Amino acid sequence: MKELTGWAAILLAVFSLAPSVVPGAMSVMGLSVSLTALIISVFSVSSGRKNYFIVTLTIVVFGVFFVNDVLRVWASLPVPMNVKFTLYGLFGVVVLSSMFFAKKLSNK
């Protein structure tokens, strides 16, 4: 069952790249779908096995920093800085907390 959850999280993370390219609110929706995929991938972690989580984390980080129209590092849309900082903060909280829980679950 954990393999099915891991593959579902990876597919959801890949599919979240499509709305991330569209300017405007769709890129924020792509961010929320990718963060949801990351949270789902935490449930696929078992003792000593974090493969699905690491793949999903890599796809999500790539999507946020290189694909997402609002948050990408180069040539992003002109969005107010407080919105960018809020979205980066949300991204950071979800990534760090999911990494913490994945580490905790893999050590059991």
MMTF fields as JSON, N, C-alpha, C and O atoms, coordinates in Angstrom:
{
  "mmtfVersion": "1.0.0",
  "mmtfProducer": "UNKNOWN",
  "numBonds": 431,
  "numAtoms": 432,
  "numGroups": 108,
  "numChains": 1,
  "numModels": 1,
  "chainsPerModel": [1],
  "groupsPerChain": [108],
  "chainIdList": ["A"],
  "bondAtomList": [4, 2, 8, 6, 12, 10, 16, 14, 20, 18, 24, 22, 28, 26, 32, 30, 36, 34, 40, 38, 44, 42, 48, 46, 52, 50, 56, 54, 60, 58, 64, 62, 68, 66, 72, 70, 76, 74, 80, 78, 84, 82, 88, 86, 92, 90, 96, 94, 100, 98, 104, 102, 108, 106, 112, 110, 116, 114, 120, 118, 124, 122, 128, 126, 132, 130, 136, 134, 140, 138, 144, 142, 148, 146, 152, 150, 156, 154, 160, 158, 164, 162, 168, 166, 172, 170, 176, 174, 180, 178, 184, 182, 188, 186, 192, 190, 196, 194, 200, 198, 204, 202, 208, 206, 212, 210, 216, 214, 220, 218, 224, 222, 228, 226, 232, 230, 236, 234, 240, 238, 244, 242, 248, 246, 252, 250, 256, 254, 260, 258, 264, 262, 268, 266, 272, 270, 276, 274, 280, 278, 284, 282, 288, 286, 292, 290, 296, 294, 300, 298, 304, 302, 308, 306, 312, 310, 316, 314, 320, 318, 324, 322, 328, 326, 332, 330, 336, 334, 340, 338, 344, 342, 348, 346, 352, 350, 356, 354, 360, 358, 364, 362, 368, 366, 372, 370, 376, 374, 380, 378, 384, 382, 388, 386, 392, 390, 396, 394, 400, 398, 404, 402, 408, 406, 412, 410, 416, 414, 420, 418, 424, 422, 428, 426],
  "bondOrderList": [1, 1, 1, 1, 1, 1, 1, 1, 1, 1, 1, 1, 1, 1, 1, 1, 1, 1, 1, 1, 1, 1, 1, 1, 1, 1, 1, 1, 1, 1, 1, 1, 1, 1, 1, 1, 1, 1, 1, 1, 1, 1, 1, 1, 1, 1, 1, 1, 1, 1, 1, 1, 1, 1, 1, 1, 1, 1, 1, 1, 1, 1, 1, 1, 1, 1, 1, 1, 1, 1, 1, 1, 1, 1, 1, 1, 1, 1, 1, 1, 1, 1, 1, 1, 1, 1, 1, 1, 1, 1, 1, 1, 1, 1, 1, 1, 1, 1, 1, 1, 1, 1, 1, 1, 1, 1, 1],
  "groupList": [{"groupName": "MET", "atomNameList": ["N", "CA", "C", "O"], "elementList": ["N", "C", "C", "O"], "formalChargeList": [0, 0, 0, 0], "bondAtomList": [1, 0, 2, 1, 3, 2], "bondOrderList": [1, 1, 2], "singleLetterCode": "M", "chemCompType": "L-PEPTIDE LINKING"}, {"groupName": "LYS", "atomNameList": ["N", "CA", "C", "O"], "elementList": ["N", "C", "C", "O"], "formalChargeList": [0, 0, 0, 0], "bondAtomList": [1, 0, 2, 1, 3, 2], "bondOrderList": [1, 1, 2], "singleLetterCode": "K", "chemCompType": "L-PEPTIDE LINKING"}, {"groupName": "GLU", "atomNameList": ["N", "CA", "C", "O"], "elementList": ["N", "C", "C", "O"], "formalChargeList": [0, 0, 0, 0], "bondAtomList": [1, 0, 2, 1, 3, 2], "bondOrderList": [1, 1, 2], "singleLetterCode": "E", "chemCompType": "L-PEPTIDE LINKING"}, {"groupName": "LEU", "atomNameList": ["N", "CA", "C", "O"], "elementList": ["N", "C", "C", "O"], "formalChargeList": [0, 0, 0, 0], "bondAtomList": [1, 0, 2, 1, 3, 2], "bondOrderList": [1, 1, 2], "singleLetterCode": "L", "chemCompType": "L-PEPTIDE LINKING"}, {"groupName": "THR", "atomNameList": ["N", "CA", "C", "O"], "elementList": ["N", "C", "C", "O"], "formalChargeList": [0, 0, 0, 0], "bondAtomList": [1, 0, 2, 1, 3, 2], "bondOrderList": [1, 1, 2], "singleLetterCode": "T", "chemCompType": "L-PEPTIDE LINKING"}, {"groupName": "GLY", "atomNameList": ["N", "CA", "C", "O"], "elementList": ["N", "C", "C", "O"], "formalChargeList": [0, 0, 0, 0], "bondAtomList": [1, 0, 2, 1, 3, 2], "bondOrderList": [1, 1, 2], "singleLetterCode": "G", "chemCompType": "PEPTIDE LINKING"}, {"groupName": "TRP", "atomNameList": ["N", "CA", "C", "O"], "elementList": ["N", "C", "C", "O"], "formalChargeList": [0, 0, 0, 0], "bondAtomList": [1, 0, 2, 1, 3, 2], "bondOrderList": [1, 1, 2], "singleLetterCode": "W", "chemCompType": "L-PEPTIDE LINKING"}, {"groupName": "ALA", "atomNameList": ["N", "CA", "C", "O"], "elementList": ["N", "C", "C", "O"], "formalChargeList": [0, 0, 0, 0], "bondAtomList": [1, 0, 2, 1, 3, 2], "bondOrderList": [1, 1, 2], "singleLetterCode": "A", "chemCompType": "L-PEPTIDE LINKING"}, {"groupName": "ILE", "atomNameList": ["N", "CA", "C", "O"], "elementList": ["N", "C", "C", "O"], "formalChargeList": [0, 0, 0, 0], "bondAtomList": [1, 0, 2, 1, 3, 2], "bondOrderList": [1, 1, 2], "singleLetterCode": "I", "chemCompType": "L-PEPTIDE LINKING"}, {"groupName": "VAL", "atomNameList": ["N", "CA", "C", "O"], "elementList": ["N", "C", "C", "O"], "formalChargeList": [0, 0, 0, 0], "bondAtomList": [1, 0, 2, 1, 3, 2], "bondOrderList": [1, 1, 2], "singleLetterCode": "V", "chemCompType": "L-PEPTIDE LINKING"}, {"groupName": "PHE", "atomNameList": ["N", "CA", "C", "O"], "elementList": ["N", "C", "C", "O"], "formalChargeList": [0, 0, 0, 0], "bondAtomList": [1, 0, 2, 1, 3, 2], "bondOrderList": [1, 1, 2], "singleLetterCode": "F", "chemCompType": "L-PEPTIDE LINKING"}, {"groupName": "SER", "atomNameList": ["N", "CA", "C", "O"], "elementList": ["N", "C", "C", "O"], "formalChargeList": [0, 0, 0, 0], "bondAtomList": [1, 0, 2, 1, 3, 2], "bondOrderList": [1, 1, 2], "singleLetterCode": "S", "chemCompType": "L-PEPTIDE LINKING"}, {"groupName": "PRO", "atomNameList": ["N", "CA", "C", "O"], "elementList": ["N", "C", "C", "O"], "formalChargeList": [0, 0, 0, 0], "bondAtomList": [1, 0, 2, 1, 3, 2], "bondOrderList": [1, 1, 2], "singleLetterCode": "P", "chemCompType": "L-PEPTIDE LINKING"}, {"groupName": "ARG", "atomNameList": ["N", "CA", "C", "O"], "elementList": ["N", "C", "C", "O"], "formalChargeList": [0, 0, 0, 0], "bondAtomList": [1, 0, 2, 1, 3, 2], "bondOrderList": [1, 1, 2], "singleLetterCode": "R", "chemCompType": "L-PEPTIDE LINKING"}, {"groupName": "ASN", "atomNameList": ["N", "CA", "C", "O"], "elementList": ["N", "C", "C", "O"], "formalChargeList": [0, 0, 0, 0], "bondAtomList": [1, 0, 2, 1, 3, 2], "bondOrderList": [1, 1, 2], "singleLetterCode": "N", "chemCompType": "L-PEPTIDE LINKING"}, {"groupName": "TYR", "atomNameList": ["N", "CA", "C", "O"], "elementList": ["N", "C", "C", "O"], "formalChargeList": [0, 0, 0, 0], "bondAtomList": [1, 0, 2, 1, 3, 2], "bondOrderList": [1, 1, 2], "singleLetterCode": "Y", "chemCompType": "L-PEPTIDE LINKING"}, {"groupName": "ASP", "atomNameList": ["N", "CA", "C", "O"], "elementList": ["N", "C", "C", "O"], "formalChargeList": [0, 0, 0, 0], "bondAtomList": [1, 0, 2, 1, 3, 2], "bondOrderList": [1, 1, 2], "singleLetterCode": "D", "chemCompType": "L-PEPTIDE LINKING"}],
  "groupTypeList": [0, 1, 2, 3, 4, 5, 6, 7, 7, 8, 3, 3, 7, 9, 10, 11, 3, 7, 12, 11, 9, 9, 12, 5, 7, 0, 11, 9, 0, 5, 3, 11, 9, 11, 3, 4, 7, 3, 8, 8, 11, 9, 10, 11, 9, 11, 11, 5, 13, 1, 14, 15, 10, 8, 9, 4, 3, 4, 8, 9, 9, 10, 5, 9, 10, 10, 9, 14, 16, 9, 3, 13, 9, 6, 7, 11, 3, 12, 9, 12, 0, 14, 9, 1, 10, 4, 3, 15, 5, 3, 10, 5, 9, 9, 9, 3, 11, 11, 0, 10, 10, 7, 1, 1, 3, 11, 14, 1],
  "groupIdList": [1, 2, 3, 4, 5, 6, 7, 8, 9, 10, 11, 12, 13, 14, 15, 16, 17, 18, 19, 20, 21, 22, 23, 24, 25, 26, 27, 28, 29, 30, 31, 32, 33, 34, 35, 36, 37, 38, 39, 40, 41, 42, 43, 44, 45, 46, 47, 48, 49, 50, 51, 52, 53, 54, 55, 56, 57, 58, 59, 60, 61, 62, 63, 64, 65, 66, 67, 68, 69, 70, 71, 72, 73, 74, 75, 76, 77, 78, 79, 80, 81, 82, 83, 84, 85, 86, 87, 88, 89, 90, 91, 92, 93, 94, 95, 96, 97, 98, 99, 100, 101, 102, 103, 104, 105, 106, 107, 108],
  "secStructList": [7, 2, 2, 2, 2, 2, 2, 2, 2, 2, 2, 2, 2, 2, 2, 6, 2, 2, 2, 2, 2, 1, 1, 6, 2, 2, 2, 2, 2, 2, 2, 2, 2, 2, 2, 2, 2, 2, 2, 2, 2, 2, 6, 6, 7, 5, 6, 6, 5, 7, 2, 2, 2, 2, 2, 2, 2, 2, 2, 2, 2, 2, 0, 0, 0, 0, 0, 7, 6, 6, 6, 7, 1, 1, 1, 7, 7, 7, 7, 7, 2, 2, 2, 2, 2, 2, 2, 2, 2, 2, 2, 2, 2, 2, 2, 2, 2, 2, 2, 2, 2, 2, 2, 2, 2, 2, 6, 7],
  "xCoordList": [0.815, 0.0, 0.862, 0.497, 2.011, 2.887, 3.478, 3.749, 3.677, 4.176, 3.152, 3.504, 1.879, 0.818, 0.732, 0.555, 0.857, 0.853, 2.055, 1.925, 3.209, 4.412, 4.289, 4.644, 3.782, 3.604, 2.541, 2.682, 1.484, 0.448, 1.016, 0.678, 1.87, 2.49, 3.418, 3.442, 4.182, 5.082, 4.281, 4.616, 3.228, 2.407, 1.721, 1.63, 1.238, 0.614, 1.631, 1.295, 2.858, 3.901, 4.247, 4.485, 4.276, 4.563, 3.41, 3.629, 2.189, 1.03, 0.877, 0.239, 1.442, 1.359, 2.273, 2.162, 3.167, 4.047, 3.283, 3.658, 2.223, 1.462, 0.779, 0.95, 0.015, -0.574, 0.447, 0.152, 1.632, 2.651, 3.193, 3.729, 3.065, 3.583, 2.617, 3.041, 1.333, 0.306, 0.383, 0.396, 0.435, 0.551, -0.701, -1.8, -0.507, -1.633, -1.922, -1.019, -3.21, -3.638, -3.359, -3.239, -3.254, -2.984, -1.623, -1.463, -0.651, 0.656, 0.605, 1.327, -0.229, -0.403, -1.135, -0.839, -2.087, -2.769, -1.785, -1.846, -0.887, 0.147, 1.041, 1.449, 1.348, 2.149, 1.409, 1.997, 0.131, -0.622, -0.77, -0.741, -0.927, -1.015, 0.327, 0.364, 1.416, 2.722, 3.024, 3.627, 2.617, 2.823, 1.938, 2.332, 0.75, -0.119, 0.534, 0.479, 1.151, 1.851, 2.992, 3.249, 3.671, 4.764, 4.245, 4.859, 3.129, 2.536, 2.071, 2.244, 1.486, 1.042, 2.238, 2.145, 3.35, 4.516, 5.108, 5.812, 4.834, 5.304, 4.671, 5.293, 3.436, 2.754, 3.335, 3.012, 4.18, 4.802, 6.119, 6.722, 6.563, 7.841, 7.665, 6.755, 8.541, 8.563, 9.97, 10.857, 10.166, 11.463, 12.593, 12.641, 13.491, 14.651, 14.411, 15.356, 13.189, 12.891, 12.232, 11.088, 12.978, 12.448, 12.512, 12.497, 12.583, 12.798, 11.714, 12.017, 10.454, 9.359, 9.317, 9.021, 9.613, 9.628, 10.72, 10.492, 11.897, 13.015, 12.736, 13.05, 12.151, 11.812, 10.757, 10.87, 9.734, 8.684, 9.254, 8.911, 10.106, 10.729, 11.557, 11.526, 12.286, 13.091, 12.211, 12.529, 11.125, 10.213, 9.578, 9.454, 9.18, 8.53, 9.506, 9.156, 10.712, 11.713, 12.057, 12.169, 12.226, 12.476, 11.314, 11.522, 10.099, 8.915, 8.798, 8.41, 9.122, 8.996, 10.088, 9.795, 11.326, 12.421, 12.675, 13.308, 12.193, 12.495, 11.28, 11.406, 10.107, 8.942, 7.853, 7.263, 7.576, 6.46, 6.635, 7.685, 5.605, 5.699, 5.851, 6.461, 5.321, 5.388, 6.676, 7.241, 7.153, 8.262, 9.585, 10.583, 9.631, 10.905, 11.991, 11.706, 13.214, 14.358, 14.613, 14.955, 14.453, 14.744, 13.447, 12.567, 13.317, 12.22, 10.848, 9.996, 10.631, 9.32, 8.371, 8.799, 7.1, 6.106, 6.283, 6.735, 5.928, 6.04, 4.93, 3.799, 5.276, 4.355, 4.918, 6.135, 4.045, 4.567, 5.428, 5.166, 6.443, 7.406, 6.768, 7.198, 5.74, 5.125, 4.4, 4.329, 3.87, 3.233, 4.29, 4.096, 5.415, 6.497, 7.037, 7.249, 7.261, 7.789, 6.801, 7.202, 5.509, 4.495, 4.494, 4.44, 4.552, 4.546, 5.836, 5.797, 6.978, 8.228, 8.197, 8.718, 7.589, 7.463, 6.599, 6.941, 5.47, 4.601, 5.341, 5.26, 6.065, 6.865, 7.898, 8.058, 8.593, 9.625, 9.066, 9.657, 7.931, 7.324, 6.899, 7.151, 6.254, 5.785, 6.966, 6.952, 7.976, 9.137, 9.887, 10.217, 10.155, 10.907, 10.127, 10.698, 8.831, 8.053, 7.905, 7.938, 7.742, 7.641, 8.979, 8.996, 10.093, 11.398, 11.595, 12.162, 11.129, 11.236, 10.426, 10.921, 9.179, 8.339, 8.836, 8.737, 9.362, 9.896, 11.115, 11.268, 11.964, 13.128, 12.691, 13.249, 11.696, 11.207, 10.564, 10.765, 9.804, 9.16, 10.155, 9.966, 11.207, 12.158, 13.063, 13.656, 13.171, 14.008, 13.275, 13.903, 11.983, 11.222, 11.602, 11.056],
  "yCoordList": [-1.197, 0.0, 1.265, 2.278, 1.188, 2.351, 2.636, 3.79, 1.601, 1.817, 2.552, 3.431, 2.193, 2.865, 4.333, 5.208, 4.595, 5.974, 6.742, 7.906, 6.11, 6.759, 7.088, 8.186, 6.134, 6.403, 7.462, 8.27, 7.474, 8.498, 9.878, 10.847, 9.977, 11.257, 11.725, 12.912, 10.809, 11.177, 11.647, 12.667, 10.92, 11.333, 12.668, 13.492, 12.896, 14.172, 15.309, 16.402, 15.069, 16.094, 16.406, 17.564, 15.391, 15.622, 16.382, 17.314, 15.975, 16.659, 18.089, 18.91, 18.401, 19.774, 20.731, 21.946, 20.202, 21.077, 21.806, 22.915, 21.196, 21.808, 23.109, 24.111, 23.157, 24.446, 25.445, 26.638, 24.989, 25.913, 26.809, 27.879, 26.397, 27.184, 28.298, 29.327, 28.104, 29.071, 30.284, 30.123, 31.496, 32.689, 32.931, 32.505, 33.618, 34.009, 33.021, 32.421, 32.868, 32.033, 30.554, 29.79, 30.146, 28.734, 28.299, 27.157, 29.198, 28.816, 28.646, 27.815, 29.412, 29.23, 27.918, 27.231, 27.571, 26.284, 25.135, 24.113, 25.3, 24.299, 24.13, 23.014, 25.23, 25.156, 24.379, 23.533, 24.658, 23.955, 22.467, 21.641, 22.118, 20.695, 20.004, 18.866, 20.678, 20.055, 19.882, 18.882, 20.835, 20.679, 19.571, 18.871, 19.413, 18.303, 16.972, 16.021, 16.905, 15.684, 15.373, 14.21, 16.405, 16.195, 15.664, 14.784, 16.193, 15.716, 14.266, 13.459, 13.936, 12.564, 11.612, 10.473, 12.084, 11.207, 10.86, 9.858, 11.667, 11.339, 10.032, 9.273, 9.77, 8.546, 7.297, 6.176, 7.481, 6.331, 5.928, 4.927, 6.693, 6.408, 5.258, 5.258, 4.298, 3.196, 3.104, 3.859, 2.21, 2.145, 1.875, 0.838, 2.835, 2.693, 2.978, 2.892, 3.313, 3.53, 4.891, 5.111, 5.792, 7.112, 7.407, 8.576, 6.393, 6.598, 7.448, 8.405, 7.112, 7.851, 9.297, 10.219, 9.476, 10.825, 11.677, 12.843, 11.104, 11.86, 12.243, 13.357, 11.331, 11.638, 12.737, 13.67, 12.633, 13.653, 14.993, 16.027, 14.995, 16.23, 16.875, 18.095, 16.085, 16.616, 17.25, 18.328, 16.603, 17.15, 18.445, 19.405, 18.477, 19.674, 20.84, 21.957, 20.599, 21.68, 22.184, 23.392, 21.279, 21.685, 22.512, 23.531, 22.077, 22.793, 24.184, 25.114, 24.345, 25.659, 26.606, 27.756, 26.159, 27.066, 27.272, 28.258, 26.363, 26.494, 26.527, 26.949, 26.097, 26.013, 27.004, 27.631, 27.159, 27.975, 29.435, 30.033, 30.006, 31.363, 32.431, 33.47, 32.209, 33.21, 33.093, 34.111, 31.877, 31.676, 31.292, 31.18, 31.085, 30.629, 31.686, 32.875, 31.236, 32.086, 33.113, 34.258, 32.725, 33.619, 33.999, 33.153, 35.233, 35.743, 35.385, 34.886, 35.634, 35.361, 36.515, 37.591, 36.288, 37.326, 38.445, 38.201, 39.681, 40.785, 40.673, 41.107, 40.099, 39.905, 40.679, 40.729, 41.292, 41.996, 41.086, 39.89, 41.672, 40.885, 40.214, 39.131, 40.844, 40.21, 38.92, 37.983, 38.865, 37.636, 36.556, 35.402, 36.937, 35.968, 35.431, 34.226, 36.318, 35.874, 34.967, 34.01, 35.263, 34.41, 33.023, 32.018, 32.962, 31.668, 30.89, 29.674, 31.582, 30.906, 30.416, 29.342, 31.195, 30.769, 29.529, 28.601, 29.513, 28.337, 27.124, 26.03, 27.333, 26.263, 25.744, 24.534, 26.65, 26.254, 25.485, 24.496, 25.929, 25.249, 23.838, 22.893, 23.684, 22.367, 21.441, 20.278, 21.942, 21.108, 20.681, 19.505, 21.619, 21.276, 20.34, 19.406, 20.583, 19.698, 18.309, 17.311, 18.233, 16.91, 16.175, 14.954, 16.886, 16.245, 15.734, 14.661, 16.496, 16.075, 14.797, 13.842, 14.793, 13.615, 12.408, 11.278, 12.629, 11.517, 10.909, 9.688, 11.737, 11.223, 10.452, 9.402, 10.977, 10.32, 8.967, 7.989, 8.907, 7.661, 6.63, 5.429, 7.091, 6.14, 5.525, 4.47, 6.171, 5.642, 4.634, 4.001, 4.47, 3.525, 2.103, 1.185],
  "zCoordList": [0.0, 0.0, 0.0, -0.596, 0.679, 0.705, -0.674, -1.006, -1.47, -2.827, -3.672, -4.458, -3.511, -4.244, -3.837, -4.684, -2.551, -2.062, -2.603, -2.981, -2.644, -3.17, -4.644, -5.073, -5.424, -6.856, -7.103, -8.021, -6.304, -6.444, -6.146, -6.827, -5.143, -4.805, -5.916, -6.243, -6.499, -7.594, -8.801, -9.404, -9.162, -10.301, -10.049, -10.959, -8.839, -8.511, -8.589, -9.044, -8.157, -8.246, -9.7, -10.044, -10.548, -11.968, -12.622, -13.396, -12.305, -12.894, -12.377, -13.036, -11.226, -10.713, -11.465, -11.305, -12.276, -13.048, -14.158, -14.541, -14.673, -15.766, -15.343, -16.038, -14.245, -13.875, -13.352, -13.28, -12.987, -12.494, -13.594, -13.307, -14.834, -15.952, -16.343, -16.867, -16.094, -16.488, -15.562, -14.341, -16.122, -15.277, -14.443, -14.797, -13.34, -12.508, -11.404, -10.821, -11.131, -10.012, -10.243, -9.285, -11.494, -11.766, -11.223, -10.792, -11.243, -10.714, -9.198, -8.648, -8.522, -7.08, -6.81, -5.833, -7.67, -7.531, -7.774, -7.091, -8.736, -8.972, -7.756, -7.432, -7.084, -5.86, -4.786, -4.113, -4.622, -3.58, -3.893, -2.981, -5.16, -5.531, -5.298, -4.83, -5.618, -5.41, -3.922, -3.531, -3.09, -1.652, -1.09, -0.157, -1.651, -1.256, -1.613, -0.834, -2.788, -3.196, -2.236, -1.925, -1.769, -0.824, 0.511, 1.114, 0.963, 2.21, 2.057, 2.97, 0.915, 0.668, 0.641, 1.098, 0.106, 0.006, 1.37, 1.498, 2.383, 3.726, 4.202, 4.945, 3.773, 4.19, 3.518, 3.912, 2.518, 1.862, 2.509, 2.122, 3.482, 4.142, 5.124, 5.953, 5.013, 5.978, 6.554, 6.159, 7.456, 8.135, 7.151, 6.489, 7.08, 6.222, 4.748, 3.964, 4.329, 2.908, 2.713, 3.11, 2.096, 1.795, 0.301, -0.084, -0.551, -1.98, -2.62, -3.332, -2.376, -2.991, -2.493, -3.253, -1.232, -0.67, -1.302, -1.626, -1.479, -2.044, -3.497, -3.917, -4.26, -5.659, -5.71, -6.505, -4.87, -4.845, -4.399, -4.973, -3.401, -2.934, -4.04, -4.202, -4.79, -5.894, -6.964, -7.465, -7.314, -8.327, -7.833, -8.594, -6.572, -6.022, -5.964, -6.344, -5.499, -5.422, -6.827, -7.036, -7.782, -9.158, -9.692, -10.351, -9.41, -9.887, -9.309, -10.015, -8.046, -7.416, -7.894, -8.223, -7.941, -8.256, -9.748, -10.125, -10.611, -12.035, -12.953, -14.102, -12.491, -13.367, -12.985, -13.865, -11.715, -11.251, -11.68, -11.441, -12.314, -12.848, -11.777, -12.033, -10.607, -9.545, -8.743, -8.343, -8.498, -7.565, -8.193, -7.481, -9.498, -10.063, -9.888, -9.748, -9.898, -9.59, -10.694, -10.4, -11.948, -13.064, -13.779, -13.943, -14.197, -15.02, -14.476, -15.212, -13.202, -12.629, -12.926, -13.346, -12.709, -12.934, -11.918, -10.799, -12.302, -11.335, -10.277, -10.493, -9.164, -8.045, -6.86, -6.683, -6.035, -4.852, -3.979, -3.849, -3.394, -2.618, -1.406, -1.01, -0.801, 0.36, -0.039, 0.756, -1.241, -1.723, -1.946, -1.563, -2.568, -2.783, -1.465, -1.324, -0.497, 0.789, 1.507, 2.171, 1.378, 1.999, 1.366, 2.075, 0.042, -0.646, -0.385, -0.204, -0.366, -0.02, 1.428, 1.729, 2.324, 3.718, 3.85, 4.582, 3.137, 3.138, 2.595, 3.153, 1.498, 0.906, 1.897, 2.057, 2.556, 3.518, 4.698, 5.132, 5.223, 6.372, 5.992, 6.74, 4.835, 4.416, 4.125, 4.526, 3.438, 3.107, 4.366, 4.524, 5.252, 6.462, 7.38, 7.943, 7.532, 8.392, 7.78, 8.5, 6.468, 5.842, 5.9, 6.054, 5.783, 5.929, 7.357, 7.564, 8.329, 9.731, 9.973, 10.572, 9.499, 9.715, 8.922, 9.398, 7.732, 6.948, 7.64, 7.666, 8.19, 8.913, 10.141, 10.458, 10.826, 12.029, 11.687, 12.408, 10.607, 10.216, 9.68, 9.871, 9.014, 8.449, 9.526, 9.303, 10.674, 11.749, 12.63, 13.479, 12.454, 13.283, 12.999, 13.611]
}
